C-alpha cells in the first residue's frame, strides 16, 4: 500500500489544517504497516516537500518535480519483499 503524506505532516505549520490531515496519514500508515506484517503486507508513506504543481500560482522549477515523487513511489513499490520501506521523506535541495 502506498499513501501520500507530506513534509507538512512532519513539521508544524501555523494555521494549517492541511498539515493536520497529513499528520493523520503518517500515523495511519505506520499503524497499517504494523497490522500488515503478519501476512507480508507493506505500507509506505511518501512525504514530499514542495512540488512544482498547478497548486501554486507561479511555477516552482527549483523545487521537486512530479516525476521525482513518482520515482520515490516506484522505489518503494519495487523493493524486495523482505524490505519494508515505511516512509520516504523527499525534500528539494533548494
C-alpha positions in Angstrom: 0.0 0.0 0.0 1.2 3.5 -0.8 0.0 6.6 0.9 0.8 10.3 0.0 2.0 12.2 3.1 3.7 15.5 3.1 6.5 17.4 4.8 3.6 19.2 6.3 2.9 16.1 8.3 6.3 16.1 9.8 6.7 19.9 10.6 4.3 22.1 12.5 2.9 24.8 10.2 0.9 27.6 11.7 -2.8 27.5 10.9 -2.5 24.5 8.6 -5.5 22.1 8.6 -3.8 20.5 5.6 -0.8 19.7 7.8 -3.0 18.2 10.5 -4.6 15.9 7.8 -1.1 14.8 6.8 -0.1 14.0 10.4 -3.0 11.6 10.3 -1.7 10.0 7.1 1.7 9.3 8.7 0.1 7.8 11.8 -2.4 5.7 9.8 0.4 4.4 7.5 2.5 3.4 10.5 -0.4 1.5 12.0 -1.2 -0.2 8.7 2.4 -1.3 8.4 2.3 -2.9 11.8 -1.1 -4.7 11.1 0.1 -6.0 7.7 3.4 -7.5 8.9 1.7 -10.8 9.7 0.9 -11.6 6.1 3.9 -9.8 4.4 2.0 -6.6 3.6 3.7 -3.3 3.5 2.7 0.3 3.6 4.8 3.2 2.6 4.1 6.9 3.1 5.8 9.1 0.5 6.2 12.5 2.1 7.4 15.2 -0.3 8.3 18.8 0.4 7.3 21.5 -2.1 6.5 20.0 -5.5 6.1 22.2 -8.7 2.4 21.6 -9.5 -0.5 23.7 -10.6 -1.4 24.1 -6.9 0.9 27.1 -6.9 0.1 30.4 -8.7 3.6 30.7 -10.0 5.9 27.8 -11.2 8.5 26.5 -8.8 11.0 24.9 -11.2 13.7 24.7 -8.5 11.5 22.5 -6.3 10.7 18.9 -6.6 9.1 17.8 -9.8 6.1 15.3 -10.0 8.4 12.7 -11.6 10.7 12.9 -8.5 7.7 11.9 -6.3 6.7 9.2 -8.8 10.3 7.8 -8.8 10.3 7.6 -5.0 6.9 5.8 -5.1 8.2 3.3 -7.6 11.3 2.7 -5.4 9.1 1.6 -2.5 6.8 -0.5 -4.7 9.6 -2.3 -6.4 11.6 -3.0 -3.2 12.3 -6.6 -2.5 9.5 -8.2 -0.4 11.9 -8.6 2.6 12.2 -4.8 2.7 9.7 -2.6 4.5 10.1 1.0 3.3 7.8 2.7 5.8 8.5 6.3 4.8 10.2 8.3 2.1 10.8 11.9 3.2 11.6 13.6 0.0 12.8 17.2 0.1 14.1 19.7 -2.6 17.7 20.5 -2.3 17.0 24.3 -2.6 
